[in-house]
Amino acid sequence: MVSTIIIVILSLIIIVLSYNIFNLIRQAENAEDYSDALERIILDLKSKIGKSYSKIKNIDRRGSFEADDEIGFIFKDIKSIINDLYQNFESKDTDG
């Protein structure tokens, strides 16, 4: 009688633990898929920022946009944002 109760309890524990392990594996796979998608987005963003950085430096190589009062303010902000992003991504490459 006691051995039957122990077998039933252990069987229930095994079933509960198996269910938990299955859920954890599924969550890990979902997290890996999300991580892969996020990595692709970040690499795409890095590429776009690098291209934008090159283009904006090429566009304003003479400083004519920054000197223009009407568009200079917005151009300086955009250039600053792109420069900050570019520097941030470049520093991550040298760290890793």
SEFIZA-3560 file (N, C-alpha, C; in Angstrom, 3 decimals):
REM SEFIZA-3560
<numar><xx>0.806</xx><yy>-1.199</yy><zz>0.000</zz><atom>N</atom></numar>
<numar><xx>0.000</xx><yy>0.000</yy><zz>0.000</zz><atom>CA</atom></numar>
<numar><xx>0.851</xx><yy>1.267</yy><zz>0.000</zz><atom>C</atom></numar>
<numar><xx>1.845</xx><yy>1.322</yy><zz>0.862</zz><atom>N</atom></numar>
<numar><xx>2.732</xx><yy>2.476</yy><zz>0.946</zz><atom>CA</atom></numar>
<numar><xx>3.539</xx><yy>2.616</yy><zz>-0.339</zz><atom>C</atom></numar>
<numar><xx>3.989</xx><yy>1.516</yy><zz>-0.885</zz><atom>N</atom></numar>
<numar><xx>4.773</xx><yy>1.569</yy><zz>-2.124</zz><atom>CA</atom></numar>
<numar><xx>3.925</xx><yy>2.070</yy><zz>-3.289</zz><atom>C</atom></numar>
<numar><xx>2.651</xx><yy>1.761</yy><zz>-3.307</zz><atom>N</atom></numar>
<numar><xx>1.756</xx><yy>2.241</yy><zz>-4.360</zz><atom>CA</atom></numar>
<numar><xx>1.595</xx><yy>3.760</yy><zz>-4.264</zz><atom>C</atom></numar>
<numar><xx>1.467</xx><yy>4.272</yy><zz>-3.061</zz><atom>N</atom></numar>
<numar><xx>1.334</xx><yy>5.719</yy><zz>-2.854</zz><atom>CA</atom></numar>
<numar><xx>2.614</xx><yy>6.425</yy><zz>-3.299</zz><atom>C</atom></numar>
<numar><xx>3.752</xx><yy>5.857</yy><zz>-2.943</zz><atom>N</atom></numar>
<numar><xx>5.041</xx><yy>6.439</yy><zz>-3.331</zz><atom>CA</atom></numar>
<numar><xx>5.183</xx><yy>6.436</yy><zz>-4.855</zz><atom>C</atom></numar>
<numar><xx>4.799</xx><yy>5.364</yy><zz>-5.501</zz><atom>N</atom></numar>
<numar><xx>4.871</xx><yy>5.279</yy><zz>-6.964</zz><atom>CA</atom></numar>
<numar><xx>3.956</xx><yy>6.321</yy><zz>-7.602</zz><atom>C</atom></numar>
<numar><xx>2.786</xx><yy>6.499</yy><zz>-7.096</zz><atom>N</atom></numar>
<numar><xx>1.844</xx><yy>7.488</yy><zz>-7.636</zz><atom>CA</atom></numar>
<numar><xx>2.399</xx><yy>8.903</yy><zz>-7.450</zz><atom>C</atom></numar>
<numar><xx>2.922</xx><yy>9.198</yy><zz>-6.270</zz><atom>N</atom></numar>
<numar><xx>3.483</xx><yy>10.531</yy><zz>-6.000</zz><atom>CA</atom></numar>
<numar><xx>4.677</xx><yy>10.800</yy><zz>-6.918</zz><atom>C</atom></numar>
<numar><xx>5.562</xx><yy>9.814</yy><zz>-7.029</zz><atom>N</atom></numar>
<numar><xx>6.725</xx><yy>9.982</yy><zz>-7.901</zz><atom>CA</atom></numar>
<numar><xx>6.307</xx><yy>10.115</yy><zz>-9.367</zz><atom>C</atom></numar>
<numar><xx>5.304</xx><yy>9.406</yy><zz>-9.783</zz><atom>N</atom></numar>
<numar><xx>4.793</xx><yy>9.514</yy><zz>-11.154</zz><atom>CA</atom></numar>
<numar><xx>4.243</xx><yy>10.910</yy><zz>-11.409</zz><atom>C</atom></numar>
<numar><xx>3.512</xx><yy>11.452</yy><zz>-10.454</zz><atom>N</atom></numar>
<numar><xx>2.976</xx><yy>12.810</yy><zz>-10.589</zz><atom>CA</atom></numar>
<numar><xx>4.109</xx><yy>13.842</yy><zz>-10.653</zz><atom>C</atom></numar>
<numar><xx>5.120</xx><yy>13.634</yy><zz>-9.820</zz><atom>N</atom></numar>
<numar><xx>6.275</xx><yy>14.542</yy><zz>-9.834</zz><atom>CA</atom></numar>
<numar><xx>6.973</xx><yy>14.487</yy><zz>-11.193</zz><atom>C</atom></numar>
<numar><xx>7.137</xx><yy>13.301</yy><zz>-11.731</zz><atom>N</atom></numar>
<numar><xx>7.775</xx><yy>13.139</yy><zz>-13.041</zz><atom>CA</atom></numar>
<numar><xx>6.953</xx><yy>13.825</yy><zz>-14.129</zz><atom>C</atom></numar>
<numar><xx>5.642</xx><yy>13.692</yy><zz>-14.077</zz><atom>N</atom></numar>
<numar><xx>4.765</xx><yy>14.323</yy><zz>-15.075</zz><atom>CA</atom></numar>
<numar><xx>4.860</xx><yy>15.846</yy><zz>-14.976</zz><atom>C</atom></numar>
<numar><xx>4.814</xx><yy>16.374</yy><zz>-13.753</zz><atom>N</atom></numar>
<numar><xx>4.895</xx><yy>17.831</yy><zz>-13.570</zz><atom>CA</atom></numar>
<numar><xx>6.253</xx><yy>18.359</yy><zz>-14.029</zz><atom>C</atom></numar>
<numar><xx>7.315</xx><yy>17.686</yy><zz>-13.662</zz><atom>N</atom></numar>
<numar><xx>8.653</xx><yy>18.119</yy><zz>-14.066</zz><atom>CA</atom></numar>
<numar><xx>8.837</xx><yy>18.016</yy><zz>-15.587</zz><atom>C</atom></numar>
<numar><xx>8.303</xx><yy>16.980</yy><zz>-16.184</zz><atom>N</atom></numar>
<numar><xx>8.390</xx><yy>16.837</yy><zz>-17.646</zz><atom>CA</atom></numar>
<numar><xx>7.660</xx><yy>17.979</yy><zz>-18.352</zz><atom>C</atom></numar>
<numar><xx>6.494</xx><yy>18.330</yy><zz>-17.842</zz><atom>N</atom></numar>
<numar><xx>5.736</xx><yy>19.444</yy><zz>-18.414</zz><atom>CA</atom></numar>
<numar><xx>6.514</xx><yy>20.757</yy><zz>-18.284</zz><atom>C</atom></numar>
<numar><xx>7.113</xx><yy>20.979</yy><zz>-17.115</zz><atom>N</atom></numar>
<numar><xx>7.909</xx><yy>22.187</yy><zz>-16.896</zz><atom>CA</atom></numar>
<numar><xx>9.120</xx><yy>22.236</yy><zz>-17.824</zz><atom>C</atom></numar>
<numar><xx>9.781</xx><yy>21.118</yy><zz>-17.988</zz><atom>N</atom></numar>
<numar><xx>10.947</xx><yy>21.061</yy><zz>-18.885</zz><atom>CA</atom></numar>
<numar><xx>10.517</xx><yy>21.350</yy><zz>-20.313</zz><atom>C</atom></numar>
<numar><xx>9.406</xx><yy>20.778</yy><zz>-20.740</zz><atom>N</atom></numar>
<numar><xx>8.893</xx><yy>21.030</yy><zz>-22.085</zz><atom>CA</atom></numar>
<numar><xx>8.621</xx><yy>22.523</yy><zz>-22.288</zz><atom>C</atom></numar>
<numar><xx>7.983</xx><yy>23.158</yy><zz>-21.313</zz><atom>N</atom></numar>
<numar><xx>7.699</xx><yy>24.589</yy><zz>-21.413</zz><atom>CA</atom></numar>
<numar><xx>8.981</xx><yy>25.425</yy><zz>-21.437</zz><atom>C</atom></numar>
<numar><xx>9.946</xx><yy>25.060</yy><zz>-20.630</zz><atom>N</atom></numar>
<numar><xx>11.215</xx><yy>25.796</yy><zz>-20.614</zz><atom>CA</atom></numar>
<numar><xx>11.951</xx><yy>25.668</yy><zz>-21.947</zz><atom>C</atom></numar>
<numar><xx>11.927</xx><yy>24.487</yy><zz>-22.532</zz><atom>N</atom></numar>
<numar><xx>12.566</xx><yy>24.294</yy><zz>-23.843</zz><atom>CA</atom></numar>
<numar><xx>11.862</xx><yy>25.140</yy><zz>-24.899</zz><atom>C</atom></numar>
<numar><xx>10.550</xx><yy>25.165</yy><zz>-24.869</zz><atom>N</atom></numar>
<numar><xx>9.782</xx><yy>25.964</yy><zz>-25.829</zz><atom>CA</atom></numar>
<numar><xx>10.084</xx><yy>27.454</yy><zz>-25.660</zz><atom>C</atom></numar>
<numar><xx>10.166</xx><yy>27.925</yy><zz>-24.427</zz><atom>N</atom></numar>
<numar><xx>10.483</xx><yy>29.323</yy><zz>-24.163</zz><atom>CA</atom></numar>
<numar><xx>11.897</xx><yy>29.662</yy><zz>-24.619</zz><atom>C</atom></numar>
<numar><xx>12.837</xx><yy>28.745</yy><zz>-24.405</zz><atom>N</atom></numar>
<numar><xx>14.212</xx><yy>28.976</yy><zz>-24.844</zz><atom>CA</atom></numar>
<numar><xx>14.284</xx><yy>29.071</yy><zz>-26.365</zz><atom>C</atom></numar>
<numar><xx>13.544</xx><yy>28.223</yy><zz>-27.064</zz><atom>N</atom></numar>
<numar><xx>13.521</xx><yy>28.283</yy><zz>-28.521</zz><atom>CA</atom></numar>
<numar><xx>12.906</xx><yy>29.585</yy><zz>-29.011</zz><atom>C</atom></numar>
<numar><xx>11.828</xx><yy>30.026</yy><zz>-28.365</zz><atom>N</atom></numar>
<numar><xx>11.217</xx><yy>31.307</yy><zz>-28.731</zz><atom>CA</atom></numar>
<numar><xx>12.182</xx><yy>32.464</yy><zz>-28.481</zz><atom>C</atom></numar>
<numar><xx>12.897</xx><yy>32.426</yy><zz>-27.362</zz><atom>N</atom></numar>
<numar><xx>13.861</xx><yy>33.476</yy><zz>-27.054</zz><atom>CA</atom></numar>
<numar><xx>14.993</xx><yy>33.484</yy><zz>-28.078</zz><atom>C</atom></numar>
<numar><xx>15.414</xx><yy>32.308</yy><zz>-28.514</zz><atom>N</atom></numar>
<numar><xx>16.477</xx><yy>32.219</yy><zz>-29.522</zz><atom>CA</atom></numar>
<numar><xx>15.998</xx><yy>32.789</yy><zz>-30.853</zz><atom>C</atom></numar>
<numar><xx>14.762</xx><yy>32.480</yy><zz>-31.241</zz><atom>N</atom></numar>
<numar><xx>14.204</xx><yy>33.041</yy><zz>-32.470</zz><atom>CA</atom></numar>
<numar><xx>14.125</xx><yy>34.557</yy><zz>-32.384</zz><atom>C</atom></numar>
<numar><xx>13.674</xx><yy>35.061</yy><zz>-31.241</zz><atom>N</atom></numar>
<numar><xx>13.578</xx><yy>36.505</yy><zz>-31.039</zz><atom>CA</atom></numar>
<numar><xx>14.961</xx><yy>37.142</yy><zz>-31.093</zz><atom>C</atom></numar>
<numar><xx>15.931</xx><yy>36.495</yy><zz>-30.477</zz><atom>N</atom></numar>
<numar><xx>17.298</xx><yy>36.998</yy><zz>-30.468</zz><atom>CA</atom></numar>
<numar><xx>17.871</xx><yy>37.060</yy><zz>-31.881</zz><atom>C</atom></numar>
<numar><xx>17.617</xx><yy>36.030</yy><zz>-32.673</zz><atom>N</atom></numar>
<numar><xx>18.095</xx><yy>36.019</yy><zz>-34.052</zz><atom>CA</atom></numar>
<numar><xx>17.461</xx><yy>37.143</yy><zz>-34.860</zz><atom>C</atom></numar>
<numar><xx>16.170</xx><yy>37.359</yy><zz>-34.682</zz><atom>N</atom></numar>
<numar><xx>15.478</xx><yy>38.432</yy><zz>-35.398</zz><atom>CA</atom></numar>
<numar><xx>16.015</xx><yy>39.792</yy><zz>-34.963</zz><atom>C</atom></numar>
<numar><xx>16.246</xx><yy>39.956</yy><zz>-33.680</zz><atom>N</atom></numar>
<numar><xx>16.773</xx><yy>41.210</yy><zz>-33.161</zz><atom>CA</atom></numar>
<numar><xx>18.183</xx><yy>41.463</yy><zz>-33.680</zz><atom>C</atom></numar>
<numar><xx>18.979</xx><yy>40.412</yy><zz>-33.771</zz><atom>N</atom></numar>
<numar><xx>20.336</xx><yy>40.553</yy><zz>-34.300</zz><atom>CA</atom></numar>
<numar><xx>20.300</xx><yy>41.013</yy><zz>-35.756</zz><atom>C</atom></numar>
<numar><xx>19.386</xx><yy>40.449</yy><zz>-36.556</zz><atom>N</atom></numar>
<numar><xx>19.259</xx><yy>40.875</yy><zz>-37.955</zz><atom>CA</atom></numar>
<numar><xx>18.849</xx><yy>42.338</yy><zz>-38.042</zz><atom>C</atom></numar>
<numar><xx>17.938</xx><yy>42.760</yy><zz>-37.176</zz><atom>N</atom></numar>
<numar><xx>17.494</xx><yy>44.155</yy><zz>-37.173</zz><atom>CA</atom></numar>
<numar><xx>18.654</xx><yy>45.080</yy><zz>-36.816</zz><atom>C</atom></numar>
<numar><xx>19.418</xx><yy>44.706</yy><zz>-35.811</zz><atom>N</atom></numar>
<numar><xx>20.544</xx><yy>45.542</yy><zz>-35.367</zz><atom>CA</atom></numar>
<numar><xx>21.615</xx><yy>45.616</yy><zz>-36.452</zz><atom>C</atom></numar>
<numar><xx>21.916</xx><yy>44.504</yy><zz>-37.097</zz><atom>N</atom></numar>
<numar><xx>22.914</xx><yy>44.527</yy><zz>-38.174</zz><atom>CA</atom></numar>
<numar><xx>22.438</xx><yy>45.374</yy><zz>-39.349</zz><atom>C</atom></numar>
<numar><xx>21.147</xx><yy>45.304</yy><zz>-39.662</zz><atom>N</atom></numar>
<numar><xx>20.588</xx><yy>46.126</yy><zz>-40.728</zz><atom>CA</atom></numar>
<numar><xx>20.659</xx><yy>47.604</yy><zz>-40.346</zz><atom>C</atom></numar>
<numar><xx>20.321</xx><yy>47.908</yy><zz>-39.103</zz><atom>N</atom></numar>
<numar><xx>20.386</xx><yy>49.281</yy><zz>-38.618</zz><atom>CA</atom></numar>
<numar><xx>21.824</xx><yy>49.793</yy><zz>-38.649</zz><atom>C</atom></numar>
<numar><xx>22.757</xx><yy>48.950</yy><zz>-38.254</zz><atom>N</atom></numar>
<numar><xx>24.169</xx><yy>49.337</yy><zz>-38.275</zz><atom>CA</atom></numar>
<numar><xx>24.612</xx><yy>49.656</yy><zz>-39.692</zz><atom>C</atom></numar>
<numar><xx>24.201</xx><yy>48.847</yy><zz>-40.641</zz><atom>N</atom></numar>
<numar><xx>24.543</xx><yy>49.086</yy><zz>-42.034</zz><atom>CA</atom></numar>
<numar><xx>23.956</xx><yy>50.406</yy><zz>-42.524</zz><atom>C</atom></numar>
<numar><xx>22.696</xx><yy>50.640</yy><zz>-42.198</zz><atom>N</atom></numar>
<numar><xx>22.041</xx><yy>51.890</yy><zz>-42.625</zz><atom>CA</atom></numar>
<numar><xx>22.693</xx><yy>53.105</yy><zz>-41.976</zz><atom>C</atom></numar>
<numar><xx>23.070</xx><yy>52.992</yy><zz>-40.719</zz><atom>N</atom></numar>
<numar><xx>23.725</xx><yy>54.109</yy><zz>-40.043</zz><atom>CA</atom></numar>
<numar><xx>25.088</xx><yy>54.376</yy><zz>-40.670</zz><atom>C</atom></numar>
<numar><xx>25.830</xx><yy>53.319</yy><zz>-40.987</zz><atom>N</atom></numar>
<numar><xx>27.126</xx><yy>53.489</yy><zz>-41.640</zz><atom>CA</atom></numar>
<numar><xx>26.984</xx><yy>54.179</yy><zz>-42.990</zz><atom>C</atom></numar>
<numar><xx>25.983</xx><yy>53.770</yy><zz>-43.765</zz><atom>N</atom></numar>
<numar><xx>25.750</xx><yy>54.402</yy><zz>-45.066</zz><atom>CA</atom></numar>
<numar><xx>25.330</xx><yy>55.849</yy><zz>-44.893</zz><atom>C</atom></numar>
<numar><xx>24.444</xx><yy>56.110</yy><zz>-43.943</zz><atom>N</atom></numar>
<numar><xx>23.994</xx><yy>57.482</yy><zz>-43.693</zz><atom>CA</atom></numar>
<numar><xx>25.156</xx><yy>58.357</yy><zz>-43.227</zz><atom>C</atom></numar>
<numar><xx>26.002</xx><yy>57.802</yy><zz>-42.382</zz><atom>N</atom></numar>
<numar><xx>27.166</xx><yy>58.536</yy><zz>-41.894</zz><atom>CA</atom></numar>
<numar><xx>28.073</xx><yy>58.920</yy><zz>-43.056</zz><atom>C</atom></numar>
<numar><xx>28.341</xx><yy>57.978</yy><zz>-43.942</zz><atom>N</atom></numar>
<numar><xx>29.184</xx><yy>58.264</yy><zz>-45.102</zz><atom>CA</atom></numar>
<numar><xx>28.537</xx><yy>59.303</yy><zz>-46.008</zz><atom>C</atom></numar>
<numar><xx>27.243</xx><yy>59.158</yy><zz>-46.249</zz><atom>N</atom></numar>
<numar><xx>26.547</xx><yy>60.108</yy><zz>-47.127</zz><atom>CA</atom></numar>
<numar><xx>26.517</xx><yy>61.509</yy><zz>-46.538</zz><atom>C</atom></numar>
<numar><xx>26.248</xx><yy>61.600</yy><zz>-45.243</zz><atom>N</atom></numar>
<numar><xx>26.137</xx><yy>62.932</yy><zz>-44.636</zz><atom>CA</atom></numar>
<numar><xx>27.501</xx><yy>63.614</yy><zz>-44.582</zz><atom>C</atom></numar>
<numar><xx>28.563</xx><yy>62.858</yy><zz>-44.371</zz><atom>N</atom></numar>
<numar><xx>29.903</xx><yy>63.440</yy><zz>-44.405</zz><atom>CA</atom></numar>
<numar><xx>30.243</xx><yy>63.885</yy><zz>-45.826</zz><atom>C</atom></numar>
<numar><xx>29.817</xx><yy>63.112</yy><zz>-46.814</zz><atom>N</atom></numar>
<numar><xx>30.078</xx><yy>63.462</yy><zz>-48.209</zz><atom>CA</atom></numar>
<numar><xx>29.273</xx><yy>64.688</yy><zz>-48.626</zz><atom>C</atom></numar>
<numar><xx>28.013</xx><yy>64.737</yy><zz>-48.202</zz><atom>N</atom></numar>
<numar><xx>27.146</xx><yy>65.869</yy><zz>-48.566</zz><atom>CA</atom></numar>
<numar><xx>27.702</xx><yy>67.174</yy><zz>-48.009</zz><atom>C</atom></numar>
<numar><xx>28.188</xx><yy>67.141</yy><zz>-46.801</zz><atom>N</atom></numar>
<numar><xx>28.614</xx><yy>68.377</yy><zz>-46.142</zz><atom>CA</atom></numar>
<numar><xx>30.132</xx><yy>68.484</yy><zz>-46.039</zz><atom>C</atom></numar>
<numar><xx>30.832</xx><yy>67.988</yy><zz>-46.996</zz><atom>N</atom></numar>
<numar><xx>32.296</xx><yy>68.042</yy><zz>-46.921</zz><atom>CA</atom></numar>
<numar><xx>32.813</xx><yy>69.476</yy><zz>-46.959</zz><atom>C</atom></numar>
<numar><xx>32.035</xx><yy>70.396</yy><zz>-47.535</zz><atom>N</atom></numar>
<numar><xx>32.442</xx><yy>71.809</yy><zz>-47.570</zz><atom>CA</atom></numar>
<numar><xx>31.773</xx><yy>72.621</yy><zz>-46.461</zz><atom>C</atom></numar>
<numar><xx>30.871</xx><yy>72.049</yy><zz>-45.722</zz><atom>N</atom></numar>
<numar><xx>30.217</xx><yy>72.753</yy><zz>-44.625</zz><atom>CA</atom></numar>
<numar><xx>29.118</xx><yy>73.703</yy><zz>-45.072</zz><atom>C</atom></numar>
<numar><xx>28.666</xx><yy>73.587</yy><zz>-46.304</zz><atom>N</atom></numar>
<numar><xx>27.671</xx><yy>74.537</yy><zz>-46.815</zz><atom>CA</atom></numar>
<numar><xx>26.308</xx><yy>74.354</yy><zz>-46.155</zz><atom>C</atom></numar>
<numar><xx>25.946</xx><yy>73.121</yy><zz>-45.803</zz><atom>N</atom></numar>
<numar><xx>24.656</xx><yy>72.913</yy><zz>-45.144</zz><atom>CA</atom></numar>
<numar><xx>24.673</xx><yy>73.463</yy><zz>-43.723</zz><atom>C</atom></numar>
<numar><xx>25.758</xx><yy>73.265</yy><zz>-43.025</zz><atom>N</atom></numar>
<numar><xx>25.838</xx><yy>73.750</yy><zz>-41.648</zz><atom>CA</atom></numar>
<numar><xx>25.837</xx><yy>75.274</yy><zz>-41.615</zz><atom>C</atom></numar>
<numar><xx>26.369</xx><yy>75.915</yy><zz>-42.643</zz><atom>N</atom></numar>
<numar><xx>26.450</xx><yy>77.371</yy><zz>-42.668</zz><atom>CA</atom></numar>
<numar><xx>25.105</xx><yy>78.014</yy><zz>-42.989</zz><atom>C</atom></numar>
<numar><xx>24.222</xx><yy>77.313</yy><zz>-43.679</zz><atom>N</atom></numar>
<numar><xx>22.925</xx><yy>77.858</yy><zz>-44.051</zz><atom>CA</atom></numar>
<numar><xx>22.036</xx><yy>77.920</yy><zz>-42.814</zz><atom>C</atom></numar>
<numar><xx>21.533</xx><yy>79.115</yy><zz>-42.491</zz><atom>N</atom></numar>
<numar><xx>20.733</xx><yy>79.297</yy><zz>-41.273</zz><atom>CA</atom></numar>
<numar><xx>19.437</xx><yy>78.506</yy><zz>-41.285</zz><atom>C</atom></numar>
<numar><xx>18.763</xx><yy>78.445</yy><zz>-42.435</zz><atom>N</atom></numar>
<numar><xx>17.452</xx><yy>77.808</yy><zz>-42.500</zz><atom>CA</atom></numar>
<numar><xx>17.519</xx><yy>76.295</yy><zz>-42.297</zz><atom>C</atom></numar>
<numar><xx>18.447</xx><yy>75.659</yy><zz>-42.952</zz><atom>N</atom></numar>
<numar><xx>18.532</xx><yy>74.202</yy><zz>-42.817</zz><atom>CA</atom></numar>
<numar><xx>19.680</xx><yy>73.763</yy><zz>-41.915</zz><atom>C</atom></numar>
<numar><xx>20.534</xx><yy>74.712</yy><zz>-41.560</zz><atom>N</atom></numar>
<numar><xx>21.708</xx><yy>74.381</yy><zz>-40.750</zz><atom>CA</atom></numar>
<numar><xx>21.365</xx><yy>73.788</yy><zz>-39.400</zz><atom>C</atom></numar>
<numar><xx>20.338</xx><yy>74.333</yy><zz>-38.755</zz><atom>N</atom></numar>
<numar><xx>19.953</xx><yy>73.851</yy><zz>-37.425</zz><atom>CA</atom></numar>
<numar><xx>19.517</xx><yy>72.391</yy><zz>-37.475</zz><atom>C</atom></numar>
<numar><xx>18.617</xx><yy>72.069</yy><zz>-38.407</zz><atom>N</atom></numar>
<numar><xx>18.122</xx><yy>70.701</yy><zz>-38.544</zz><atom>CA</atom></numar>
<numar><xx>19.239</xx><yy>69.773</yy><zz>-39.013</zz><atom>C</atom></numar>
<numar><xx>20.043</xx><yy>70.260</yy><zz>-39.962</zz><atom>N</atom></numar>
<numar><xx>21.141</xx><yy>69.443</yy><zz>-40.473</zz><atom>CA</atom></numar>
<numar><xx>22.131</xx><yy>69.110</yy><zz>-39.362</zz><atom>C</atom></numar>
<numar><xx>22.443</xx><yy>70.086</yy><zz>-38.527</zz><atom>N</atom></numar>
<numar><xx>23.379</xx><yy>69.841</yy><zz>-37.417</zz><atom>CA</atom></numar>
<numar><xx>22.822</xx><yy>68.783</yy><zz>-36.464</zz><atom>C</atom></numar>
<numar><xx>21.511</xx><yy>68.862</yy><zz>-36.177</zz><atom>N</atom></numar>
<numar><xx>20.896</xx><yy>67.863</yy><zz>-35.297</zz><atom>CA</atom></numar>
<numar><xx>20.959</xx><yy>66.472</yy><zz>-35.911</zz><atom>C</atom></numar>
<numar><xx>20.587</xx><yy>66.372</yy><zz>-37.176</zz><atom>N</atom></numar>
<numar><xx>20.614</xx><yy>65.075</yy><zz>-37.855</zz><atom>CA</atom></numar>
<numar><xx>22.038</xx><yy>64.540</yy><zz>-37.912</zz><atom>C</atom></numar>
<numar><xx>22.970</xx><yy>65.413</yy><zz>-38.251</zz><atom>N</atom></numar>
<numar><xx>24.376</xx><yy>64.997</yy><zz>-38.324</zz><atom>CA</atom></numar>
<numar><xx>24.880</xx><yy>64.533</yy><zz>-36.954</zz><atom>C</atom></numar>
<numar><xx>24.482</xx><yy>65.233</yy><zz>-35.912</zz><atom>N</atom></numar>
<numar><xx>24.890</xx><yy>64.860</yy><zz>-34.562</zz><atom>CA</atom></numar>
<numar><xx>24.321</xx><yy>63.503</yy><zz>-34.159</zz><atom>C</atom></numar>
<numar><xx>23.052</xx><yy>63.284</yy><zz>-34.468</zz><atom>N</atom></numar>
<numar><xx>22.412</xx><yy>62.002</yy><zz>-34.137</zz><atom>CA</atom></numar>
<numar><xx>23.091</xx><yy>60.854</yy><zz>-34.884</zz><atom>C</atom></numar>
<numar><xx>23.300</xx><yy>61.040</yy><zz>-36.171</zz><atom>N</atom></numar>
<numar><xx>23.946</xx><yy>59.990</yy><zz>-36.969</zz><atom>CA</atom></numar>
<numar><xx>25.370</xx><yy>59.757</yy><zz>-36.485</zz><atom>C</atom></numar>
<numar><xx>26.073</xx><yy>60.822</yy><zz>-36.157</zz><atom>N</atom></numar>
<numar><xx>27.440</xx><yy>60.683</yy><zz>-35.662</zz><atom>CA</atom></numar>
<numar><xx>27.462</xx><yy>59.921</yy><zz>-34.337</zz><atom>C</atom></numar>
<numar><xx>26.542</xx><yy>60.255</yy><zz>-33.432</zz><atom>N</atom></numar>
<numar><xx>26.469</xx><yy>59.544</yy><zz>-32.145</zz><atom>CA</atom></numar>
<numar><xx>26.178</xx><yy>58.061</yy><zz>-32.348</zz><atom>C</atom></numar>
<numar><xx>25.210</xx><yy>57.758</yy><zz>-33.204</zz><atom>N</atom></numar>
<numar><xx>24.879</xx><yy>56.360</yy><zz>-33.488</zz><atom>CA</atom></numar>
<numar><xx>26.063</xx><yy>55.634</yy><zz>-34.113</zz><atom>C</atom></numar>
<numar><xx>26.707</xx><yy>56.291</yy><zz>-35.059</zz><atom>N</atom></numar>
<numar><xx>27.857</xx><yy>55.679</yy><zz>-35.736</zz><atom>CA</atom></numar>
<numar><xx>28.978</xx><yy>55.387</yy><zz>-34.739</zz><atom>C</atom></numar>
<numar><xx>29.287</xx><yy>56.370</yy><zz>-33.903</zz><atom>N</atom></numar>
<numar><xx>30.344</xx><yy>56.181</yy><zz>-32.906</zz><atom>CA</atom></numar>
<numar><xx>29.974</xx><yy>55.067</yy><zz>-31.932</zz><atom>C</atom></numar>
<numar><xx>28.709</xx><yy>54.997</yy><zz>-31.550</zz><atom>N</atom></numar>
<numar><xx>28.257</xx><yy>53.964</yy><zz>-30.623</zz><atom>CA</atom></numar>
<numar><xx>28.417</xx><yy>52.584</yy><zz>-31.233</zz><atom>C</atom></numar>
<numar><xx>27.999</xx><yy>52.427</yy><zz>-32.488</zz><atom>N</atom></numar>
<numar><xx>28.128</xx><yy>51.124</yy><zz>-33.133</zz><atom>CA</atom></numar>
<numar><xx>29.580</xx><yy>50.774</yy><zz>-33.396</zz><atom>C</atom></numar>
<numar><xx>30.393</xx><yy>51.730</yy><zz>-33.759</zz><atom>N</atom></numar>
<numar><xx>31.802</xx><yy>51.466</yy><zz>-34.021</zz><atom>CA</atom></numar>
<numar><xx>32.531</xx><yy>51.064</yy><zz>-32.744</zz><atom>C</atom></numar>
<numar><xx>32.190</xx><yy>51.685</yy><zz>-31.619</zz><atom>N</atom></numar>
<numar><xx>32.847</xx><yy>51.327</yy><zz>-30.362</zz><atom>CA</atom></numar>
<numar><xx>32.457</xx><yy>49.914</yy><zz>-29.922</zz><atom>C</atom></numar>
<numar><xx>31.251</xx><yy>49.461</yy><zz>-30.279</zz><atom>N</atom></numar>
<numar><xx>30.834</xx><yy>48.101</yy><zz>-29.954</zz><atom>CA</atom></numar>
<numar><xx>31.646</xx><yy>47.071</yy><zz>-30.732</zz><atom>C</atom></numar>
<numar><xx>32.037</xx><yy>47.426</yy><zz>-31.976</zz><atom>N</atom></numar>
<numar><xx>32.840</xx><yy>46.504</yy><zz>-32.783</zz><atom>CA</atom></numar>
<numar><xx>34.237</xx><yy>46.321</yy><zz>-32.181</zz><atom>C</atom></numar>
<numar><xx>34.826</xx><yy>47.391</yy><zz>-31.651</zz><atom>N</atom></numar>
<numar><xx>36.169</xx><yy>47.283</yy><zz>-31.111</zz><atom>CA</atom></numar>
<numar><xx>36.168</xx><yy>46.660</yy><zz>-29.726</zz><atom>C</atom></numar>
<numar><xx>35.047</xx><yy>46.733</yy><zz>-29.005</zz><atom>N</atom></numar>
<numar><xx>34.963</xx><yy>46.140</yy><zz>-27.662</zz><atom>CA</atom></numar>
<numar><xx>34.911</xx><yy>44.627</yy><zz>-27.711</zz><atom>C</atom></numar>
<numar><xx>34.160</xx><yy>44.081</yy><zz>-28.689</zz><atom>N</atom></numar>
<numar><xx>33.889</xx><yy>42.642</yy><zz>-28.733</zz><atom>CA</atom></numar>
<numar><xx>34.962</xx><yy>41.900</yy><zz>-29.360</zz><atom>C</atom></numar>
//
